[in-house]
């Protein structure tokens, strides 16, 4: 049953109407062509018969006469399909195979007489004198019979073919629209906590295949976005719980009873320290969320990015008594310039944090083997064996560093994770290592691009 409210129904109905129109047009053209072909063939037979009849009679003394031989020839010309007659100049019938049709005055033109009879007529002339007339005619009944039988055949065949075509077309349309049906069902069942289902593109490169591929890519992006949101929520709740609990505990402890000014001061200092920790943690969490959402793809001057990062950290370097050693070769990559600068700032900030006063932090940019390399090296304690393995994991912090330092060296455990995410978004690789004489080495490798004019 065709339901015009559905796409399948509209396609099937449109296909049926177009097919019926095409078949009906074909039938009409065929009937007209067959009818004309039969009439033309009949006209040709009549014309040949008349030309033969004109040659049969004998003319003596200006009068037409027929002997036995002429009558035999006349009978051979006529058949079960063609009738003929020979007349003299006065209209007297000399020979006729059937009663003459009432066609009026004889003429050499072909015309249709009353009763649907096709007639051919010609005068019999000798020495440019008309001495008689020859007629040949044929009823159009057989032509009409053929036309009628052909029309009946088309009348039966066209609906039959149309029904079969609609049934088979419905099957084809159903198979062709199956991806759309799957897409609609999948879209109606998708919830924010489950975006893992995929349609799967059908074979081929048609519009449906491209639509399914595009929808699957959209689902992948949505799934990644929801996953980032869930991870951010989970990370934030996990990391914010401890300092908030300490702040609340300190506040509750102070308001239980009257305290000395020294106790209030100690509690406020503790609350302030944990508030600073919360602020830094929120900043790092937001940076991590931004890092996962990078989709920039622009030409980047790595030297310019490195200079900008070092300029931003120059005040901190002066405050810590650390100098920068720069070795920057012109190199270009593709990616997000702002994100790459933020990643480099994070690496250089770590180097400044762990470098002793009076030391140097070297920053080198070079192009080697088709890759752009950014190398940041310091003179600090370097990475421990555990750090080399886990430092890029979220919220992983070196317990040795946490237990031996009171400043911000312990960090939130997000810095190198953010750097790794940014570098991978640019199609690169982050490598951690140690210098032979002590100190950490962080290498960012990115696919190099030909030099371009960067505005």
C-alpha positions, 0 to 999 in steps of 0.5 A: 500500500502506497502511503503518500505521507512517507518518502517511500510512498511519494517516490513510489507514487511518482515512479508509478505515475512517470512509468504509466505516463511513459508506457501510455505515451509509448502505446499511443505512439506505437498504435499511431505508427502501426496504423500508419504503416498498415495504411501505407502498405495497403496504399502501396498494394492498391497503387500497384494493382491499379497500374496493373489493371490499366494495362489489361484492357484492349482498345479497339476503335476507341472502345475498351474490350476484354477477352478471356485472357484479359479477364484471367489477368483481371482475376489474378490481380484481385484477391481476398483482400483487394477488389477491383473494377474496370469501366469504359468511358461511359461508366459501364462496368466491364469487370468487377470482383465486387459491387463498386463502392460509392466513391463519386467521380474517379480520380488518381488521388487516394481517398477514404470512401464512406464505409472506411474503404481505401480506394485507388482510381486511374483513367485508362488512356490510349493516345492521350484519349481517356477510354476507360477507368480502373478502380481498386479498393480495400476495406479498412476493417483488417487494419482496424482489427489489428489496431484494436487487438494491439490496443487491448494488448497494451491495455492489459500489459501496461497495468500489469507492467505498472503493478510489477514495476511498483512492487519491484520499485518499492523493494528497490526504494526500500533497500535504497532508503534503508540507510535513511531509516536507520539514520532516523531510528538512530537519531531518535534513540541517541542520548547524551550518554550514548553516542557510540552507535554508527550507521555505516556508509553503504557501498558506493559514492552516491548521495546516501553514502555521503550523507551516512558518512557525514552523519557518522562523522558528526556523531564522532565529533559529538561523542568526543565533545561529550566525552571531553565534557564528562572528563572535565566534569569528573576531573574537576569534581575529583580535584576540587573536592580536596581543597574545598573540603580543607577550606570548609573544615578550616572555616568550621573549626574557626567558628566553633568557638572563640579563637586567638588572633594567631589561630585566625591568622593561621586559618586564613593563611591556610584558606588563602593557600588552598584558594590559590590552589583552587584558582590554579587548578581551575585555570589548568582545567580550563586550559585542558578543556580548551586544548582538547577542542583545538581544530586550527589549521593555519601556517605557523612560524615556529620561531615567532611562536617561540619568541612570543612564549619567551617574551611572556615568561621573561619577567618570571625568568628575571625574577628567578635569575634564569636566562634564556639561550635561544637558537631559532631557525626559521621553520613553519608548521600547520596548526593553531598558533595560540595553542602551540604558544600556550604549550611552549609556555607550559614547557618553558615554565616547567623548565624555569620552575626546576632550574636553579638560580643563575642557570640557563634554559635553552630553547632551540627550533630546528628543521630535521628530516622533514620535521620541525623540532622545538627543544627545551632543556634546563639544568634542573633535576630532570625527570624521574623514571616514573615521570618519563613514563607517566608525566603526560597523564592527567593529574599525575604528579611526581611524589618525590617532587611533591614531598621535597618542594614547597613551591608551585613545582608540584603543580596540578598534574595537568601541564604536560598533559595539556602540552601533549594534547595540543601537540597531538592536535597539530599532528606532532609528538611530545618526547621527554628525556634527560640530558647526560649531565643533568637536567630535563629535555622536552622535545616537540616534533611537528610536521614541517611545511614549506616556508610561507608568508605569514602575516 
